Structures are given as C-alpha cells and as structure tokens.
Amino acid sequence: MRICKLLVFLSFTLFGISCTEKSTKEIPVLDLKDLIVDTLYLEKDTLTKDIGSDFRYIKKGGEEFLLTSIQNRLMEFSYPEGELIRDQFYFAEGPDGIGSFISGSFVDDSTIWFLSNNKLIEADLFGKVRNRFDLPEVSELRLAANYSTMHGNRISRSGEDLIIADVPYVIKEPNLDYDEWILKFNTQNSKIDHLKFRYPESYKEYLDDPNLGPYNSTFTSSGHEIISLPASDSLIVNGEDEIKMVYAGLSDRMDFLPGNTIQNGEWIAYHPNENSSKYSWVDYDPLAQVYLRQAIVTTDTEENRIQGRKPLTKLVILDSAFKKSMEVTLPFPTRGFSTPKGYYLNIGYPHSEDEVAFVRLDFSKINTSY
C-alpha cells in the first residue's frame, strides 16, 4: 500500500491525520451466509416490540448470561439457551426513579448505568438507585449537549471510566470547531475528561442534516475510540498517542446526498435526503480482532426502486492493523454484539415473533494475502 499524507492541523489537541490509499489487491466480497456458523435464538414476550442488538455477555461462576436494557427494563437471558430468565423494571419517578426517557445505558455483572435528561444514574440490578450525577455543561461552540446513544453509539467502559458519546442531532457551523464529543466519566471520583476529535471541513456540505451529521463510534479494549462519520470513507481512530484516519470505504460508489431545511415561521424543518448513501455503526470483535463498519449503499425507498436501484447494505471488515480485509453483503441493515465465542448479528424473526435470531459469524475466512 502507498501512504499519502494529508493536511495536519493544530487544535487544542494535536490532530495528526494520515490515510491509506485503497489497496490495489482484490478485496473479497462475501455474502453473509458464507460467514454463518451458528444461530442463537432469544425469547421475546408478546408485549415487547423489539429487544434490539445491544447485549452484554456476563459470566457468573460457571453460568453465562446476556443482558440488555430497553428504556426502564433490564432483561437477562441464559446463554446459549436464550431463555428470558429475569425481567427487571425500574420506576420512572420516586426515590428509585430513573426518569421517563432513557437515552442510553450500560450494564455489567452488578451495576446498571442510565443516561436520563443529562444525568448519569447508577443503580443495582434489582431496581434500586445508588447515585445520581450531573453530566457537564458544554462550551458555546457545542450549542447544546445531547448525551445519548442515538444512532447506535453504545456506552463503553474502560477501567473506572464510562465512555459516553455526545451526539449532535445536526451539525451547525460552530460545531466544526468543537472537539469534546466523547466524554470520559470516572465512576469513582466523577472526574471528567474527553476523547477529542473534530469534524472535517468537508462537513460544511452536510450542515443541518440529521441523516449525514450524527456520528457513530465504539471504544475498543485496546483503548481506541473509533468514529464513523456517515459521509466519509475513512474512520477516525483516536488513540492515546495520535489521531489518524484510516480508509474503510467500499468498492461500490457511495452517493452522499445532503438534505435541506425549510423555515416555517419560527420553526425550522429539517428534510434529510432519504435516498442518500451513508455509513452507520462501527464495532470491534475482540475474538477475531476485526473492525466492522456498516455501509448503506442504496436505501430501500420508493424513488430508488422506481429508478431501478435495488437496496444494498454491506459490512466493511478491517483487520487489527486497520487494513481492509473483506466486504460482506447483508440482506438488510442490522446490528450485532460481541461475546467471547464470537460476533452475533441480528437477523430478525425467521421462525416467529416469539424469538429473535442472531447468527454467529466466523471471520477466519479472511485472507489478508488474498
């Protein structure tokens, strides 16, 4: 591969950027079914519309579990049987109230943390609140804080720190000079720090766009925060010593189509272009040591279908050195989670709506010398 140097700019934190050109070698393109080695089925009751894909693997003694939180509920499943063995509700109000709208959560083997109205709430796994913390105010460049796991930005943990994304609904021009997007909150002493990055100047084309503005990110066990911008072929890799950009694009053409805004009296209506391509979530599988990035090449809209453009969604797979290794064609946009036994991807309801299927993927077919 040839390495090209990009413009390096100075900010409060030195932002060193480098990018790697597309490899001239052929990158394999596989279908999802080529990677499936097993299927996990999780129970779902008739009152639950969706259990999502945000699960945490927990091991207690010799037993294994998967935990997830949906608004004010904590659901615990046996693993790999997939039986719902506990469904814990949390009050919205009162001494143990967590609020009526939860914008994110993180659970481990003894504690669950809720994001609620710019507060971080610590609770046990049985409905009792232990502590409440105010999240910090932001500078005027940010315009308004929006601590949230919207668009798939999961809360992560690194030692005593919770890693929390502050995701904008849209990007305004002052936001291009802001860099404190990723919050580090120390759960022991409430110390605040940030993993910093800036939107590139090219994002002036996508201001006021709720489709192409909000970023996606994930924090890895190696200490890297990986940021996926919807309208960029590159990922931002934020490490302890440097910030760099790595190529994580597709062989297919991505058409980033900005939306528009309409002034209606005192209100502004945002109209994203639903036909636009975009990159969405990014994740890391520690077992296979690969990075996964979802790309929605062609959205499933009436206009695209009329013009003969079939829906197309892919995964971009990078190896541990951030070199592109594979593309995987998906049947539809989806999401997954990692366990010590592999990465599981949500494929919906192949049998009935009483259970959700997750396929386990085997990335050993990746051949970096292909």
N, C-alpha and C positions, 0 to 999 in steps of 0.2 A: 504494500500500500504506500501511496505517497502522502506525505503530511503537508498540509498547507497552513500557513499562518494567517490568522485573522487579526483584525484591529483589536488592540488591547486598550482598554480604557480604565482610568483610575476613578474609584469612588471611595466611599468610607472604608470599604473592604476591597482590596485589590482583586479585580475580576480578570484573571488570566484565561484567555479563551484559545482553544485550538480545535481544529476539526480534522477529521479523516475523510478523505475522498472515498467515494464508492469503490469497492474492490472491483478489479477487472475480472476476477474469477466468477464463475457462475454460482449463484446462491440457490440452493434447493428450495422449491416451493412444494410443500406437502399439504394434504388435506387433513383436517382434524382427526378423522377416523384412523389415519395412519399412526397416530401417536397414542391412541387409547389402549390402556392395558387393563382397566378395571372400572367398575361403576359403583358409586356409593349412593344409597337412597336414604334420604332423611324424611321422617314423618312430618306431616303438616296437618293441623286440625282444620275443620271447615270454617272457623272464624278468622283464620289467618290468611290474608290475601297473598303475602309473599314473605319468605324468610330470608331473602337476599343471598349474598355471597360473602359476607364479612364474618368469617368464623375464626375462632382462636382454638388451636389444639392445646389441650391440657392433660397432663398425666398425674394421677393421684395414686401413689403406691403402684399396684400392678394394673390399675384401670385407666382407660383412655376416654376422653370426652371431647366434644366440640361445643363451644359456647358462642352465642351471638346475642346481641341486644337489638331490639326493634322498638324504638321510642321508649316507653316506660316498662318494657318487658325484658327479662333475661331468660333465654331459652337454653337448656342444657340437653345435649344428645349423647347417647352412648356411641362409642366408636370402636369398631367399624359397623356395628349393627344398625345405627341410625335411628334408634328409638328415642322419642322425646320423653325424657325421664324427669324433667323438672321445668316448670314454667312460673317464674317469679315476677310478680307485678310490683311496681313502685308507685307510691302516691304522687299525685301532681302537687298537692298542697299539704300544709300542716308541718309538724316537726320533722318529718321524714320526706317532705315534698321535694321533688326534683324539677318542678315546672311542667307546663303543659306542652311545650315544644322542645324536643331534644334534637340538637343539630350534630351530635356525634357522641361516640362512647368508646371506651377501651376497657377490656376485661382480662384479668389474669386468674390465677387459682384462688385468690382470696379477696379481691377488690374489683369494683367496677367504678369507672370514672365517667361522668356525664358532662357534656357541654350543654349549657342551658342559659340563654339570654346573657351571653358574655361572662358567665360564671362557670367555674370548674367545680363539680360536686363529687366528693369521694364517698362511696357507700360500700357496705359489705354485700355479700351475695344473697342476703336474705331480707332485703327491703329496708335496712337501717342506714340513715345518712350519718357519716362520721365528721366530715368537714366540708366547708364551702370556701372557695377562693375567687376573688375578683380577678379577671384577666386584665392585662394592662391597656391603658388608653394608647392611642397611636398618634403619630405626627399628622399635621395638616395635609401632608402630601398623600397620605393614605385615604383621606376624606372621610372614611367610616370603616370601623373594624367589622369583620364578618367571620368570626371564628366558626368554622363549620367543616364538616366532612362532605359537603356537597360535591357532586361530580366525582365521587369515589376517592376522595382524599382521606384515607384512614388515619386515625391516631396511632402512633407507634410509641414504643418505649425503648430507651437506651439507658441502662443503669437506673438511676433515680430520676431521669428526665423523661417527661412526656413530650413527644414531638407533635405539635398541633399546627395545622395549616390555617392561614388567614386568607381565604379565597375570595377575590372580588367578584361581585355579580357581573360587572362590566369593567373594562379598563378605561379610565379617563386619562387625559394627557398628563396631569400631575403625577399619576401613578408610575409613569415611566422613569421618574427619578427616585422612586421609593424602593427599598431593598429588604425591609424587615418582614418578609412574608411568612417565614417559617418560625414559629415560636418554640422555644425550649423552656419548659416549666419544670423546675426541680421540686419533686413531691415531698422532699424532706425539709427544705428551708424556704420554699416559694421563690427562689431566685429565678430571674428571667434572663434569658439570652435568646439569640436569634441565629438561624442559618440563613445567610443573606444571598439574594440574587436579584437581578434586575431584568425586567422585560427588555428585549432588544428594541432598537429604534424602529425596526420594521413593523412593530406593532402599532405604529401610528395609523396603519391601514385598517386596524381592527378595533378602533375605539368604539365604545358604546355597543358592543356586540356580545350578548350573553351566551352565544354559541362558541365563538372563537376566542373570547377573552379569558375565561376562568382556566387556570392551570390544573394539572393533576400531578400528584407526587407520591413518593414512597420512601421510607427510610430503611436502609439495609443494616444487617448485622455487622457489616464491615465499617459502619459509620458514615456511609454516603447518603445524602439526600438526593434523590433522582427526580428531576422536574420535567414533565412533558407538557409543552405548550401546544395547544390544538392546531396552530397554523405554522408549525416549524418541523422540518425533517430531522432536526437534531434534539437530543436530550441535553439538559443542563445537569452536570454532575458536580455536586457540591461536597467536597471532601474537607478534611481538616487542614490540608496544606494548599489546596488550589480549587479553583472553579474552572471547569472546562466544558466544552460542548463536544458531543460525540454523535456521529451520524447514525440515525436509527430510522431511516426512511424506507420506502417501498420501491419495488421495481415498477409498480403501477403509478400512473400520474395522479397526484392529489390536487384537486381544484378547490382552493380556499376562497370562498365567495363571501365577502363581507355583507352584513345586513345594513339596515338604515334605521333612522329614528324619525318619528313624526310628532311634532308639537301639537298638543291638543289642549288649548287653554293653558293652565298652569302645570299640566302633566306632560310628561314625555313618554311616548310609547316606543318600546324597542322591538324591532322587527328583524330577527336574525334570518339569514337565508337558509332554509331547511334543506336545500339541495346541496349544500356545501360539504366537501370532504372535511374530515378533522381527525386528529389523533386524540384518543381519550386516555384511559388509565394506563399506568405503568406499574409493574410489580417485580418482585425478585423471588426466585425459588432457591433457598439455600441448599437443598439436596442436590439439584442438578447444577447449581451455580450459574443460572442463566437469568437474564432480564427479559421480561415480557412487556410488549407495548402494543396496545390495540389501535388499529387504524381503520376508520370507517371511510372507505374509498368512495362508495356510492350509497347514499341513503335511500331508504325504501319510501320514496314519495311518489305521488301520482304523476307529477311533472317528469321525474326521471324515468318512470315506467313508460309514459307516453312517448318520450324521446328514445326509447329502446335501451335505456341504461339499467341494467339489472343490479339489484342490491349486491354489494360486495364489502365484506369485512375480513380483515386479516390480522394476524399477530406477527409482529416483528420480534425475532428472538436474537438476543445478543449473548455472547459468552461472557465469562468472568472478566475478560480484558476489554469488554465493550466493543468487541468486533462482531459484526453481523454474521449470523450463522445460518439463519433459516427464515422463511416466511411460511405461515400456516394459514390456510383458508378456513374461515369459520362459517357455519350456516347462518349465523345472526350475531349481532353484538351481544356480548355476555361478559361475565367476570368470574373470578375464582379466588382460591385461597391456598396457602401452603401448609403442609404438615411434614413431619419427619419421614413420612412414607411417600411423599411426592406432592405434586401440584394438582389440585382438583378444579375443574371448570364446570360452571353451572350450565346444564343443557335443558333445564325446564322439566316438563311433565310427560315423559314418554309413555307412561302407563296410565296414570290417573292423577287428579289434582290432590290426592291424599298424600303424595310423596314427591319430593324434588330430587332429581338425579344430578349427580356430579361425576364427571368422568376424570379418572386419574391419568395423567399424561406421562409418557416415557420419552425424555429428551435425549436418550443415549443414541438415537439415530442421527443426531447432529454430527456431521463430519467436517471439522474445520479445514481439512485439506481438500474438500470436495472440489 
